[in-house]
Amino acid sequence: YRSWILDVIVIAAFGLVLGIGGWYGSRARERVPPTITRLTTHGLVDRSAISPDGKLYAYTKMDTGRGESVWLGHVDGGPEIMLRPTDPGDYGKLQFSPDGSRLYMVWVPGTSSDHGILFRMPVFGGPVEKVKDDVFGGPTFSPDGKQYAFVRFTADSLRNSLIIANTDDGVERELLSRSDPQKIVANSIAWSPDGGEIAFAGGKEGGRTQEIFSTRVADGEVRQVTNFNWETVYTQTWTRDGRLFADASEMGANLKRQVWTVDPATGKVERLISDLNTYYTLSASNDVSELLTTQAQRYSNIWVGPSADFSSARQITADMFGKQTGWDGLDFASDGRIFFTGYVGLSETLWVMREDGSEQRQVLPEARTNYHLSLPDNGAFVVFESNRSGQTEVWRMSPDGGELAQLTSDGPNENPHVSPDGSRIVYTSTRDGQKGLWVQDVASGAQRRLTEFTGDWARFSPDGSMIACSYDGTELGKLAIVSSDSGQLIKLFETPRTANFRLSFRWTPDSKAVTYRDWNDGIWKQDLAGGEPTRLPGLPHEKLLAYAWSHDGKQFAFTRYLDIHDLVLIKGFE
C-alpha cells in the first residue's frame, strides 16, 4: 500500500501542471487560464481563508483521528505559525474580519455534528474569545464589519435559518428560514459588497438540484440568481467588483467541485478552472487579484482478501490520477468478478474486473454519474443509481452493460440495493418533499413506501427478511433494523459520533451483525443481539470507502484512498 502512496506523491506535483494544462482547448482560445501556485505541500489542509489585504492565509490542518489545528502563513513565504493546537473536533469555517485584525473560527466539538461554536482571536495569536453558540455555517461579514451572518440548524424541524448578528453585542435576528430539501447550504453564504444582499445556496423546490439565491438584508425577500441545476454549491465569496465566486459541482460531475464565477445580476455562470482536481472552500482578497482555495488530488485502489483474515488483503488495482477506482461503490458477482465505479473524465461510470484485478473493462458508457451499485446472488443483473436521464433515478443493466433500463421516474430515487433473490429493490425516495424508503417489485414494477421515518442507505439482509438503514431526524444518526415486508421497526441502535453511513451498511454473511464505516478508522460492527459496536479487526486504521463481502461470504473487498489537500493561490482571472 505504501509503495503506491510514494508513487502518488512523486506525481502529485505533476498533477498541478496537468490541472492547468487540462484547460479545455476551446476555453484556452478565449482567454489565458489563471495561474495556480501551491502554498502548502503536506497534503492535510481542510478549511482556509485569505486576509483582506491578500498577504496572509489561515487554514486548518487535519490530524486523522485526533482533530484539527489552525495555522497562519504569509503568501510570500516564510515559516508558518500555529495559532491553535489540535482539538478533538472539526473547524467548519475560517474567516478574517473585514479589517484583517481578527480570525473567526467555527469549531464543532467532538460531541456534535450540527452545533458549532463561533470563536475569534487576534490574527497573530492571543486570547480566544467565544462569540456565539449554535452556529452551523458561516460567518460572512457586512462590508463595514458591524454585522455578521451565519446559519443555524434546528434538528427537530430539519430547518436551516439565516441569522444576522451585531458584531459588538451579539444581538441577532432571523432573516430567513428554509426546510429540507430547500435548506440553506451551511457555508454558502456571502454578503454583497454594497451590504444590501446575502447570497446563499439551497435546494430547488421539487427537485434535488441546487441553485444560488440572494436575500435582501432589509426584509428577507429572496430572488433566484442562477438556473444552472447544480449538483451542490458549497462555498461562495462575493467580491468588491460585484462577482460571485463559488466552489460547486455541476450535475453529473458527482461532487467533483470546481471553481466558478457567477454574475449576480444576470445569473450567468462560467467555469474558472477546468481540470481533474477537486477544489474546496474559496476566499478572495479585497482587490480581487487572488483567490485562495484548497486543491484535492484523489487516488484510490481496491483491496481483496479472505473474510477470515482482513489483514491479509492485497491491492489488486493501480489507480491513475482522476479515475477514483471503487470510490463510490463495489460489489461481487456470483462468479467472483468485482463490479466497481470509476471515472472517465468527469463522468463516473461502472467497470468490472476479475477478483485478482485483471481484465478490467468499462461496462457502461460514460454519461453523467452512475454509482451505488449492487447485484443479486445469481448475478443476473446490476442495479445502480444514475442521473443520466437528467434526474436521479434507479437503473438496471445486464452484467455486460446491455439491456439498460430506467426503473423509477418520479424521484429523486437513490441509493438502491437489490435483494439477494433479485425480486425486490429498496431505495431512498424523495417524493413531494417526503424522504423515506421505498420498495419496488422487480417483476411487476410496483412500488410502495416501506417506512414512515426518514431513512437512507438501506441494505437487505442475506436472507432478505430484514433491512438495515439509517434512522434520521436525530442529531446523531442511528442504525435501524426493519422488516423488509412491513417496514416495522425491529431494532434501533445508537452509533458513535464518527459513524459514517454513506456507502455503509453491510450485513455480515451470517446475518448476525450489521457493519458501517467510520469517518477516520475502519469499519464498525453492531451485533443484532446488542452491546456496544466494535471495529472489524485487521483492517487499516484509516478511513475506508466502499466495501463488500462476496455472495458466498468467503471474500472481502474494500477501497483505500489517498486524498492530498493543499492550499493553492489562483491569480490572473481578472
C-alpha positions, 0 to 999 in steps of 0.5 A: 500500500505504501509503495503506491502512496510514494508513487502518488506523491512523486506525481502529485506535483505533476498533477498541478501542471496537468490541472492547468494544462487540462484547460479545455482547448476551446476555453484556452482560445478565449482567454489565458487560464489563471495561474495556480501556485501551491502554498502548502505541500503536506497534503492535510489542509481542510478549511482556509481563508485569505486576509483582506489585504491578500498577504496572509492565509489561515487554514486548518490542518487535519490530524486523522483521528485526533482533530484539527489545528489552525495555522497562519502563513504569509503568501510570500513565504516564510515559516508558518505559525500555529495559532491553535493546537489540535482539538478533538473536533472539526473547524467548519469555517475560517474567516478574517474580519473585514479589517484583517485584525481578527480570525473567526473560527467555527469549531464543532466539538467532538460531541456534535455534528450540527452545533458549532461554536463561533470563536475569534482571536487576534490574527497573530495569536492571543486570547480566544474569545467565544462569540456565539453558540449554535452556529452551523455555517458561516460567518460572512461579514457586512462590508463595514464589519458591524454585522455578521451572518451565519446559519443555524440548524434546528434538528427537530424541524430539519430547518436551516435559518439565516441569522444576522448578528451585531458584531459588538453585542451579539444581538441577532435576528432571523432573516430567513428560514428554509426546510429540507430539501430547500435548506440553506447550504451551511457555508454558502453564504456571502454578503454583497459588497454594497451590504444590501444582499446575502447570497446563499445556496439551497435546494430547488423546490421539487427537485434535488438540484441546487441553485444560488439565491440572494436575500435582501438584508432589509426584509428577507425577500429572496430572488433566484440568481442562477438556473444552472441545476447544480449538483451542490454549491458549497462555498461562495465569496462575493467580491468588491467588483460585484462577482460571485465566486463559488466552489460547486459541482455541476450535475453529473460531475458527482461532487467533483467541485470546481471553481466558478464565477457567477454574475449576480445580476444576470445569473450567468455562470462560467467555469474558472478552472477546468481540470481533474482536481477537486477544489474546496472552500474559496476566499478572495482578497479585497482587490480581487487579484487572488483567490485562495482555495484548497486543491484535492488530488484523489487516488484510490485502489481496491483491496481483496482478501479472505473474510477470515483474515482482513489483514491479509488483503492485497491491492489488486488495482493501480489507480491513475490520477482522476479515475477514483477506482471503487470510490463510490461503490463495489460489489461481487458477482456470483462468479467472483468478478468485482463490479466497481465505479470509476471515472472517465473524465468527469463522468463516473461510470461502472467497470468490472474486473476479475477478483485478482484485478485483471481484465478490467473493462468499462461496462457502461458508457460514460454519461453523467454519474452512475454509482451505488451499485449492487447485484443479486446472488445469481448475478443476473443483473446490476442495479445502480443509481444514475442521473443520466436521464437528467434526474436521479433515478434507479437503473438496471443493466445486464452484467455486460452493460446491455439491456439498460433500463430506467426503473423509477421516474418520479424521484429523486430515487437513490441509493438502491440495493437489490435483494439477494433473490433479485425480486425486490429493490429498496431505495431512498425516495424523495417524493413531494418533499417526503424522504423515506424508503421505498420498495419496488417489485422487480417483476411487476414494477410496483412500488410502495413506501416501506417506512414512515421515518426518514431513512437512507442507505438501506441494505437487505439482509442475506436472507432478505427478511430484514433491512438495515438503514439509517434512522434520521431526524436525530442529531446523531444518526442511528442504525435501524433494523426493519422488516423488509415486508412491513417496514416495522421497526425491529431494532434501533441502535445508537452509533458513535459520533464518527459513524459514517453511513454513506456507502455503509451498511453491510450485513455480515454473511451470517446475518448476525451483525450489521457493519458501517464505516467510520469517518477516520478508522475502519469499519464498525460492527453492531451485533443484532443481539446488542452491546456496544459496536466494535471495529472489524479487526485487521483492517487499516486504521484509516478511513475506508470507502466502499466495501463488500463481502462476496455472495458466498461470504468467503471474500472481502473487498474494500477501497483505500484512498489517498486524498492530498489537500493543499492550499493553492493561490489562483491569480490572473482571472481578472 
